[in-house]
Amino acid sequence: MNRALVCTCVAGLAALTLASPAAAQISIDNSPASAPALGRVARGTTATVFVINPSTGAVTRVSGNAARVTTGTVTSPTITVTCGIGGNCKSRNIRVRVTAGASSDATIVSFAVSNLTGSTYVTGSPPNEAASLDFQITTPGGNASATFKLGLRVQVAASAAGLYNLPWTVVVDIL
């Protein structure tokens, strides 16, 4: 039986929703809850894409002509998956799914994963950057955690400016 836990994350908000009776077996956390905060963006005449490096938090404009007014790096989201003492989490692989939510002027175009600790990728390597991610990690073991960072490719619409909430969801299943 699959057991799932869902983390719906928005810059400034992280909420856990129990999808099945898995709370005693597995938990998920997004730290910091406000990650990533892209900062203030000045209006451009074309759609602009910014990439947030998952390892360093560096923000790079890769297309378009909007400007990021806020300087410096951002804090990349750090996801921690923790297995409890009992149940299947301590002996089975864990499926992780990451998807973007709906937003207005700024949208997450793709995700990247890096810096996995406390576990390994079942395939031996991280998934390729994609609009949504679906990958498996080995169990961290009972009463232990696995942690990874998320990078994002964010598109800001032409003529858009301001601060943005970037909604995304992480779903974790015990296989």
ROFI-250305 format. One line per field, with one value per residue (C-alpha): x, y, z; residue number from 1. Coordinates in steps of 0.5 Angstrom, whole numbers, m for minus. Last residue first. Layout:
% residues N
east X; ... .
north Y; ... .
up Z; ... .
resi NUM; ... .
% end
This chain:
% residues 175
east 14; 13; 10; 13; 9; 12; 8; 10; 7; 12; 10; 12; 15; 14; 14; 11; 11; 13; 12; 17; 19; 22; 28; 28; 33; 31; 36; 36; 35; 34; 33; 33; 28; 28; 33; 34; 30; 33; 31; 26; 24; 19; 20; 16; 18; 24; 32; 34; 33; 39; 44; 44; 38; 35; 38; 42; 40; 42; 45; 42; 46; 42; 35; 33; 26; 23; 18; 16; 11; 11; 6; 0; 1; m1; 3; 9; 10; 15; 14; 19; 18; 21; 24; 23; 26; 25; 19; 15; 13; 16; 21; 19; 22; 24; 24; 28; 27; 32; 29; 34; 36; 37; 44; 45; 42; 34; 33; 32; 32; 27; 30; 29; 33; 38; 38; 42; 40; 46; 43; 49; 47; 40; 42; 36; 35; 31; 27; 25; 18; 19; 19; 22; 19; 24; 24; 24; 26; 27; 25; 26; 25; 20; 19; 26; 26; 21; 19; 17; 15; 14; 12; 7; 4; 3; m5; m6; m6; m4; m3; 3; 3; 9; 8; 12; 14; 9; 10; 4; 8; 4; 5; 3; 3; 3; 0 .
north 5; 10; 16; 24; 29; 36; 42; 49; 56; 62; 68; 74; 81; 86; 87; 85; 88; 81; 75; 73; 66; 62; 56; 53; 50; 45; 42; 35; 32; 25; 24; 18; 15; 9; 9; 14; 10; 10; 15; 15; 21; 24; 32; 37; 42; 38; 39; 32; 27; 26; 20; 13; 11; 9; 16; 16; 17; 22; 27; 30; 36; 37; 37; 42; 44; 47; 53; 56; 62; 69; 74; 70; 63; 56; 51; 47; 40; 36; 28; 24; 17; 13; 7; 2; m1; 5; 8; 1; 2; 4; 9; 15; 17; 24; 27; 34; 39; 45; 51; 55; 61; 67; 70; 77; 84; 85; 89; 83; 86; 84; 84; 77; 70; 67; 72; 68; 68; 64; 60; 56; 49; 49; 55; 59; 61; 67; 67; 74; 75; 81; 88; 88; 91; 91; 85; 85; 79; 72; 69; 62; 60; 63; 56; 56; 50; 46; 40; 33; 27; 20; 14; 17; 21; 16; 15; 18; 24; 28; 36; 40; 47; 52; 59; 65; 63; 58; 50; 45; 39; 33; 26; 19; 12; 7; 0 .
up m4; 1; m3; m2; m6; m6; m9; m12; m11; m13; m10; m13; m12; m17; m25; m31; m37; m41; m36; m31; m32; m27; m27; m21; m16; m11; m5; m2; 5; 7; 14; 20; 25; 21; 15; 10; 5; m2; m7; m12; m18; m21; m23; m26; m31; m32; m30; m31; m25; m20; m21; m19; m21; m14; m12; m5; 2; 8; 3; m4; m6; m12; m16; m21; m23; m29; m32; m25; m26; m25; m28; m25; m21; m22; m18; m20; m19; m15; m14; m9; m9; m3; m3; 3; 9; 14; 11; 12; 19; 25; 28; 23; 16; 15; 8; 8; 3; 2; m2; m5; m1; m6; m8; m9; m11; m11; m18; m22; m29; m35; m41; m44; m43; m38; m32; m27; m20; m15; m10; m9; m10; m13; m18; m19; m26; m29; m35; m38; m42; m47; m45; m38; m32; m26; m21; m14; m10; m12; m5; m6; 0; 5; 9; 10; 10; 7; 11; 10; 15; 14; 18; 24; 19; 13; 15; 8; 4; 10; 8; 10; 9; 7; 6; 5; m2; m3; m2; m2; 2; 1; 5; 1; 3; m2; 0 .
resi 175; 174; 173; 172; 171; 170; 169; 168; 167; 166; 165; 164; 163; 162; 161; 160; 159; 158; 157; 156; 155; 154; 153; 152; 151; 150; 149; 148; 147; 146; 145; 144; 143; 142; 141; 140; 139; 138; 137; 136; 135; 134; 133; 132; 131; 130; 129; 128; 127; 126; 125; 124; 123; 122; 121; 120; 119; 118; 117; 116; 115; 114; 113; 112; 111; 110; 109; 108; 107; 106; 105; 104; 103; 102; 101; 100; 99; 98; 97; 96; 95; 94; 93; 92; 91; 90; 89; 88; 87; 86; 85; 84; 83; 82; 81; 80; 79; 78; 77; 76; 75; 74; 73; 72; 71; 70; 69; 68; 67; 66; 65; 64; 63; 62; 61; 60; 59; 58; 57; 56; 55; 54; 53; 52; 51; 50; 49; 48; 47; 46; 45; 44; 43; 42; 41; 40; 39; 38; 37; 36; 35; 34; 33; 32; 31; 30; 29; 28; 27; 26; 25; 24; 23; 22; 21; 20; 19; 18; 17; 16; 15; 14; 13; 12; 11; 10; 9; 8; 7; 6; 5; 4; 3; 2; 1 .
% end
